[in-house]
């Protein structure tokens, strides 16, 4: 759990293999580290997969998130692919806040 002074950020990690690797990884991430998704208003999700991983398997896992969080939640998802991991392997990291996520972009010169 991280706390930035604006409420706790809950962290979860999961991994899976096989035909349902993404769903297995997401379930593990949600259940791990007290990552309480119910009602979260801001969620950041990062998948790591083999480059051959079908995108629809990640969509199925994301549906689990959308069913758990606040209906107006800001859910952001990213994906990193690597060819040196098994083709049926997926890992996921989740950061969830019960307050809206806010982002600040600062251009460095």
Secondary structure, DSSP 8 states (H G I E B T S, - for coil): -EE-SSSEEEEEEEEEESTTHHHHHHHHHHHGGG---TT-SEEEEEEEE-TT--HHHHHHHHHHHHHHS-TT-EEEEEEEE-TTS-TTEEEEEEEEESS----------
